[in-house]
Amino acid sequence: MDWSRSQYLDDVVQHLASAQARWTEGQENQWAILDRQSGAVVGTIASRPREYFADFGYFLARKSLGSVRLQMQRTTAHCGCSKLLG
């Protein structure tokens, strides 16, 4: 699914304020995804905790899709195995 990039600084500021409020209220945790080589922000990932689970969502620059997805799969698999194995 493609999402359009904001064209206005006010939209970005509003989004960040909303993300900060959701973080403070414990509704959502959102982090920036950085390119390892350049340090540039290439997307965001968020988790929304529920009673017994959490759902995840992310936005990612099209040019970074392949490498970040692979790293996310490796990290998710590692985290899942670590929790299962204690």
Backbone as a ProteinNet text record, in pm:
[ID]
protein_1_A
[PRIMARY]
MDWSRSQYLDDVVQHLASAQARWTEGQENQWAILDRQSGAVVGTIASRPREYFADFGYFLARKSLGSVRLQMQRTTAHCGCSKLLG
[TERTIARY]
84.1	0	89	64	140.1	69	146.3	96.2	167.1	94.5	157.9	238.6	349.9	435.7	376.6	383.5	328.4	401.3	326.8	383.9	403.7	353.4	353.5	416.7	500.2	566.6	464.7	355.6	253.2	196	181.3	131.7	229.1	356.6	459.8	460.9	454.9	453.9	331.7	216.6	94	107	163	182.5	274.1	385.4	480.2	418.2	340	271.6	172.1	101	4.5	76.4	188.2	266.2	319	363.9	414.4	301.7	183.2	69.1	31.5	29.1	-4.1	101.7	229.5	338.2	316.9	292.3	274	154.8	49.4	-71.5	-61.2	49.7	68.9	-12	-60.1	-141.1	-57.7	58.1	140.6	284.4	376.1	518.4	567.6	629.6	673.9	821.9	897.1	1039.7	1074.2	1184.3	1235.8	1320.5	1317.8	1404.2	1513.3	1638.1	1751.2	1828.7	1882.3	1973.5	2105.8	2156.5	2279.2	2399.8	2409.8	2528.2	2522.1	2409.1	2401.9	2341.9	2265.1	2197	2068.8	2032.7	1910.9	1786.6	1682.1	1554.9	1491.7	1461.2	1401.4	1259.9	1213.5	1077.9	1051.5	936.5	900.2	837	843.1	774.3	704	585.8	508.8	448.3	434.9	360.5	248.6	136.1	19.1	-19.7	19.5	-10.6	-159.9	-205.4	-343.8	-338.9	-449.5	-451.9	-356.9	-364.2	-283.6	-190.8	-182.7	-98.5	-66.7	12.6	40.6	37.9	-9.4	1.3	108.6	164.2	274.3	238.4	294	279.4	404.6	429.1	546.5	524.4	598.2	609.8	756.1	782.5	920.1	940.6	1052.4	1086.6	1100	1042.1	1041.7	1182.8	1282.3	1419.6	1479.3	1420.1	1474.8	1396.8	1294.2	1205.2	1277	1356.8	1419	1510.2	1606	1705.1	1643.5	1551.8	1492.3	1397.9	1319.9	1230.2	1308.2	1420.1	1502.2	1553.8	1605.1	1657.3	1545	1424.8	1311.9	1272.4	1274.2	1239.7	1340.8	1467.5	1571.2	1554	1528.9	1512.5	1388.7	1278.2	1154.2	1172.6	1236	1259.2	1347.5	1450.7	1540.7	1465.7	1387	1312.3	1212.2	1143.7	1046	1111.1	1224.5	1294	1350.1	1401.5	1457.3	1350.8	1231.7	1123.8	1078.7	1071.1	1026.8	1127.7	1255.2	1359.9	1400.8	1355.2	1385	1525
-116.7	0	123.5	215	339.7	448.8	525.1	641.5	763.3	869	989.2	1057.4	1113.8	1186.2	1324.7	1369.6	1500.8	1609.7	1705.7	1818.1	1941.1	1935.9	2054.5	2026.3	2117.2	2104	2094.5	2170	2165.7	2025.2	1950.1	1811.7	1723.3	1742.5	1664.2	1698.7	1826.3	1870.4	1814.6	1817.5	1763.6	1612.6	1542.4	1397.2	1366.8	1438.9	1414	1444.8	1550.7	1584	1474	1423.5	1316	1187.9	1156.8	1037.5	1049.2	1167.6	1188.2	1170.3	1221	1205.1	1057.9	983.3	840.4	762.6	801.6	738.5	763.1	888.4	926	852.9	834.8	768.9	616.3	564.4	419.7	353.1	432.2	377.4	327.3	389.2	353.9	393.6	308.7	340.7	349.1	461.1	482.4	520.1	455.7	480.8	513.1	585.3	612.3	493.3	463.8	362.4	438	409.8	480.5	390.5	450.8	380.5	361.7	239.8	211.8	289.4	307.2	373.2	524.1	583.8	730	790.6	712.3	765.6	840.8	844.2	914.3	838.2	910.9	848.8	795.3	664.2	603.1	551.8	569.4	527	532	477.7	464.7	328.1	281.5	159.5	188.3	131.8	156.2	27	18.3	-91.8	-31	-98.6	-54.2	-167	-153.1	-260.7	-272.2	-394.5	-425.3	-509.5	-562.1	-635.8	-756	-838.9	-960.5	-969.2	-865.6	-867.4	-724.3	-709.9	-578.8	-593.3	-489.9	-492	-392.5	-417.3	-336.2	-279.8	-164.6	-105.5	-25.2	-4.7	73.2	149.2	257.3	334.1	326.9	307.1	288.6	347.2	416.9	470.4	354.6	370.1	263.3	209.8	299.1	255.9	167.1	165.8	88.4	-38.9	-66.6	-178.5	-311.5	-353.3	-485.3	-506.7	-417.5	-438.5	-425.5	-332.7	-315.2	-429.6	-475.9	-589.4	-712.1	-739.1	-854.7	-840.4	-724.2	-703.3	-713.5	-662.4	-671.3	-817.1	-897.7	-1039.1	-1109.9	-1080.3	-1142.3	-1101.1	-973.2	-923	-981.4	-985.3	-1041.4	-1187.8	-1262.3	-1403.8	-1421.5	-1339.9	-1348.3	-1315.9	-1208.2	-1169.1	-1277.7	-1332.5	-1437.9	-1560.3	-1600.6	-1719.6	-1693.1	-1574.1	-1542.4	-1550.8	-1500.7	-1506.1	-1649.3	-1727.5	-1866.5	-1951.3	-1924.9	-2006.6	-1955.5	-1833.4	-1777.6	-1729.4
0	0	0	-87.1	-92.7	-13.3	60.7	133.6	77.7	59.4	6.9	116.5	76.4	169.2	192.3	315.3	347.1	269.3	224.7	150.6	238.8	362.2	447.9	583.4	628.5	757.4	871	863.5	968.2	985.9	876	885.4	963	938.1	1006.3	1155	1186.7	1326.4	1398.2	1332.6	1391.8	1415	1318.3	1333.9	1452.2	1462.8	1571.4	1708.1	1716.4	1842.8	1879.5	1780.3	1803.2	1846.6	1782	1817.9	1960.4	1998.1	2133.9	2236.4	2207	2298.4	2313.1	2201.9	2208.4	2286.4	2272.6	2348	2497.9	2533.7	2674.4	2736.6	2657.7	2706.4	2701.8	2648.9	2641.9	2531.4	2435.5	2326	2209.3	2187.6	2071.5	2098.5	2056.5	2062.3	1918.5	1883.2	1745.2	1745.6	1655.9	1643.8	1498.8	1481.8	1348.3	1303.5	1174.4	1114.1	1039.1	1073.6	1013.9	919.8	814.1	724.7	799.2	802.5	878.7	828.1	698	642.4	655.7	619.8	617.4	743.4	818.2	935.2	902.2	773	730.4	776.2	809.8	844.5	716.1	714.3	595.4	623.4	748.1	780	928.7	967	1108.3	1130.2	1252.9	1292.2	1424.3	1440.6	1562.1	1613	1743.9	1804.9	1888	1884.3	1960.5	2055.1	2184	2278.4	2306.4	2311.9	2347.9	2475.4	2518.2	2644.2	2644.2	2539.4	2535.3	2414.6	2335.7	2216.8	2176.6	2074.3	2016.2	1865.3	1796.6	1651.1	1609.8	1493	1442.9	1306.2	1277.9	1145.8	1114.2	987.3	950.9	820.9	808.2	684.5	646.1	519.5	476.5	337.8	321.3	189.7	91.4	-25.6	-125.7	-153.7	-158.3	-189.5	-80.7	38.3	150.2	179.5	101.9	133	151.4	57	61.3	179.9	202	307.6	446.1	465.4	597.8	630.3	534.2	559.9	602.8	536.2	571.7	714.4	749.4	884.6	987.6	955.3	1047.6	1069.9	964.7	979	1068.9	1049	1132.2	1278.4	1301.9	1438.4	1503.2	1430.4	1483.9	1517.9	1429.7	1455.9	1579	1590.7	1705.8	1835.1	1835.2	1955.1	1993.9	1897.2	1925.2	1983.9	1927.1	1978.8	2117.4	2141.2	2271.3	2379.7	2350.5	2449.1	2472.4	2365.9	2380.5	2457.9	2430.9	2492.1	2629.8	2662.5	2795.1	2801.1
[MASK]
++++++++++++++++++++++++++++++++++++++++++++++++++++++++++++++++++++++++++++++++++++++

